[in-house]
């Protein structure tokens, strides 16, 4: 039965010309990056509140210490899943990758059609003047400066307005793609897809979790995720609960 399922998925993906891919933390665990909700995930180490905008402004140093330790992985390298997606994009089969991940591994693998829906840890921005800092610069500032999170171009009197915030979407925050215009653009992209591929996300976090529901009726939905999702029993849906890297390698095989 399992072989038949993978054969069917392989045929769907092989025939597709406009695949939209939705990825979550599960695709990056094989690169040594922790996910959020599993038994060994980040939320087992700390509550979700530490990743809130309110916590960032009240405890900027504690926030950065946690974020740099657990969310910033400049040394991590793409794995088989990332590399196959980049390959499919070069072949003209992937229309868009929309990721919850902030690790930048899709780009490292060579994918260009990537929407980082929750932002990135690679950069940080002053909330007052817009000055940009790299992740590495913030790590160095933490070592050298007491108030490293205050922008060098702004005056201390400006208080929270000149805090340097990582370019990630926090709870209570609003990212670039959370606007009506950005959300509508993503929905239209999904509606044009001839296959929606979900990799490594339980689809529990809104509004990202709503995206598979916008595919056109009859468009196949393939989900590769170790846990359950709300879409597992939706029409025309194929669910594989196995590791992403090895499964993607099997689906990439040519019949």
Helices and strands as residue ranges (DSSP letters): H 2-15, E 19-23, G 25-27, G 29-31, G 42-44, G 48-51, H 53-58, H 60-70, H 80-90, E 94-99, H 105-109, E 114-116, E 119-126, E 132-134, H 135-144, G 156-162, E 164-168, G 176-178, H 180-191, E 195-199, G 208-214, E 220-224, E 237-240, H 244-251
